Amino acid sequence: MDETLDKLGAMIAAALPRSVTDHKVAHGELTIIANASDIVKVATFLRDDERCQFISFIDVTAIDWPGHERRFSFREHFGEKTSEPCACGVRK
């Protein structure tokens, strides 16, 4: 699975070379590192490109790094298209 995720990360980075600065695979998850100013462009690509199909927005969080040049970093988590059951419609 890690090899498949690494290939997906490389494809995303190649498709968005000015927006995506790196990608990593750890613990069975793909991480895409992108410029904060391009997050809408990257999220749109992840949703719309047929090779990706990350259709659900799982969560967003911020990390405070006191003393760092860029004090805050943000993490958005997306979910891919799946045939697994979902309780999404339970709460409206």
Residue frames as qw, qx, qy, qz and C-alpha x, y, z in Angstrom:
[[0.000, 0.884, 0.467, 0.000, 0.00, 0.00, 0.00],
 [0.332, -0.749, 0.076, 0.568, 2.81, 2.45, 0.80],
 [0.369, -0.081, 0.581, 0.721, 4.16, 2.16, -2.76],
 [0.121, 0.643, 0.664, 0.362, 0.70, 2.97, -4.20],
 [0.209, -0.911, -0.279, 0.219, 0.37, 5.98, -1.89],
 [0.417, -0.523, 0.291, 0.684, 3.87, 7.16, -2.80],
 [0.301, 0.229, 0.651, 0.658, 2.99, 6.98, -6.51],
 [0.028, -0.824, -0.545, -0.149, -0.21, 8.93, -5.86],
 [0.345, -0.821, -0.060, 0.450, 1.76, 11.57, -3.94],
 [0.407, -0.252, 0.471, 0.741, 4.31, 11.86, -6.74],
 [0.201, 0.514, 0.672, 0.494, 1.50, 12.26, -9.30],
 [0.152, -0.906, -0.387, 0.077, -0.15, 15.01, -7.24],
 [0.404, -0.676, 0.159, 0.595, 3.18, 16.82, -6.79],
 [0.373, 0.006, 0.595, 0.712, 3.88, 16.58, -10.54],
 [0.096, 0.677, 0.643, 0.344, 0.41, 17.88, -11.40],
 [0.201, -0.955, -0.176, -0.131, 0.73, 20.87, -9.03],
 [0.752, 0.129, -0.226, 0.606, 4.47, 21.67, -9.05],
 [0.114, 0.485, -0.169, 0.851, 4.14, 25.25, -7.80],
 [0.600, -0.535, -0.030, -0.594, 1.60, 24.38, -5.12],
 [0.946, -0.322, -0.039, -0.015, 2.81, 21.05, -3.68],
 [0.046, 0.839, -0.529, 0.121, 6.27, 21.22, -2.11],
 [0.039, 0.343, -0.928, 0.139, 6.60, 17.62, -0.88],
 [0.839, -0.196, -0.194, -0.470, 4.77, 14.40, -0.08],
 [0.043, -0.392, 0.869, -0.301, 5.37, 11.65, 2.47],
 [0.791, -0.208, -0.463, -0.341, 3.91, 8.27, 3.34],
 [0.061, 0.293, -0.790, 0.535, 3.88, 7.16, 6.97],
 [0.306, 0.103, 0.788, -0.525, 1.70, 4.73, 8.92],
 [0.266, 0.403, 0.850, 0.208, -0.33, 3.92, 5.79],
 [0.154, 0.879, 0.373, -0.255, -1.30, 7.54, 5.17],
 [0.525, 0.422, 0.231, 0.702, -0.29, 9.97, 2.43],
 [0.198, -0.795, -0.204, 0.535, 0.68, 13.50, 3.46],
 [0.477, 0.620, 0.263, 0.565, 0.83, 16.26, 0.86],
 [0.342, -0.574, -0.158, 0.727, 2.76, 19.39, 1.86],
 [0.321, 0.657, 0.450, 0.512, 1.46, 22.44, 0.01],
 [0.141, 0.158, -0.116, 0.970, 1.72, 26.20, 0.12],
 [0.079, 0.468, 0.682, -0.557, -1.00, 27.61, 2.37],
 [0.258, 0.464, -0.080, -0.843, -1.94, 30.16, -0.29],
 [0.390, 0.204, -0.706, -0.555, -2.76, 27.30, -2.70],
 [0.269, 0.021, 0.897, -0.351, -4.91, 25.16, -0.38],
 [0.631, 0.442, 0.291, -0.567, -8.12, 25.80, -2.34],
 [0.530, 0.567, -0.517, -0.360, -6.38, 24.86, -5.60],
 [0.106, 0.294, -0.946, 0.092, -4.93, 21.67, -4.07],
 [0.410, 0.160, 0.752, -0.491, -8.21, 20.66, -2.38],
 [0.651, 0.509, 0.014, -0.563, -10.11, 21.23, -5.63],
 [0.425, 0.489, -0.729, -0.221, -7.60, 19.07, -7.52],
 [0.089, -0.147, 0.949, -0.266, -7.86, 16.29, -4.92],
 [0.532, 0.325, 0.554, -0.551, -11.65, 16.34, -5.24],
 [0.623, 0.611, 0.002, -0.488, -11.98, 16.70, -9.02],
 [0.258, 0.547, -0.751, -0.265, -9.10, 14.75, -10.56],
 [0.911, -0.008, -0.216, -0.352, -10.30, 11.24, -11.47],
 [0.658, 0.267, -0.633, 0.308, -7.01, 9.77, -10.22],
 [0.047, 0.239, -0.606, 0.758, -7.61, 11.13, -6.71],
 [0.516, -0.457, -0.558, -0.462, -11.35, 11.38, -5.88],
 [0.257, -0.160, -0.659, 0.689, -10.87, 12.61, -2.30],
 [0.198, -0.539, -0.518, -0.634, -14.52, 13.52, -1.89],
 [0.537, -0.754, -0.373, -0.063, -14.94, 14.02, 1.85],
 [0.121, 0.657, -0.382, 0.638, -13.41, 16.62, 4.12],
 [0.672, -0.290, -0.648, 0.211, -12.63, 14.82, 7.39],
 [0.437, -0.825, -0.241, 0.264, -11.28, 17.60, 9.61],
 [0.403, 0.704, -0.164, 0.562, -8.96, 20.57, 9.93],
 [0.664, -0.671, -0.172, 0.282, -6.61, 21.45, 12.77],
 [0.263, 0.869, -0.258, 0.329, -3.86, 23.95, 13.50],
 [0.830, -0.256, -0.238, 0.435, -0.55, 23.41, 15.25],
 [0.106, -0.981, 0.119, -0.111, 1.14, 26.22, 17.20],
 [0.842, 0.095, -0.158, 0.507, 4.94, 26.16, 16.94],
 [0.245, -0.965, 0.015, 0.087, 6.07, 28.96, 19.34],
 [0.451, -0.658, 0.441, 0.412, 9.49, 30.28, 18.40],
 [0.603, 0.196, 0.621, 0.461, 9.35, 29.06, 14.77],
 [0.053, -0.142, 0.308, 0.939, 9.52, 31.50, 11.87],
 [0.485, -0.216, -0.499, -0.685, 6.12, 30.22, 10.67],
 [0.287, -0.234, 0.678, -0.635, 4.39, 29.83, 14.00],
 [0.709, 0.165, 0.471, -0.497, 1.22, 28.09, 12.81],
 [0.135, 0.162, -0.848, -0.486, 0.73, 25.17, 10.47],
 [0.697, 0.109, 0.200, -0.680, -2.59, 23.76, 9.40],
 [0.117, -0.090, 0.974, 0.169, -3.64, 20.19, 8.65],
 [0.695, 0.179, -0.018, -0.696, -6.62, 19.24, 6.51],
 [0.318, -0.109, 0.941, 0.030, -7.66, 15.60, 6.27],
 [0.601, 0.266, -0.284, -0.698, -9.56, 14.29, 3.28],
 [0.647, -0.015, 0.748, -0.146, -11.26, 10.95, 2.69],
 [0.080, 0.218, -0.745, -0.625, -11.23, 9.07, -0.56],
 [0.725, 0.040, -0.245, -0.642, -14.17, 7.64, -2.45],
 [0.085, -0.188, 0.957, -0.202, -15.15, 4.37, -0.84],
 [0.553, -0.232, -0.624, -0.501, -17.90, 1.81, -0.99],
 [0.265, -0.137, -0.800, 0.521, -17.89, 1.47, 2.80],
 [0.227, -0.758, -0.595, -0.143, -21.11, 2.34, 4.62],
 [0.209, 0.218, -0.203, 0.931, -21.35, 5.87, 5.96],
 [0.166, -0.641, -0.681, 0.313, -23.52, 7.47, 8.64],
 [0.190, 0.019, 0.116, 0.975, -23.21, 10.89, 6.95],
 [0.272, -0.399, -0.475, -0.736, -26.96, 11.22, 6.36],
 [0.430, -0.468, -0.729, 0.254, -27.93, 10.51, 9.96],
 [0.221, -0.663, -0.302, 0.649, -27.44, 14.09, 11.08],
 [0.350, 0.608, 0.422, 0.574, -28.68, 16.96, 8.93]]
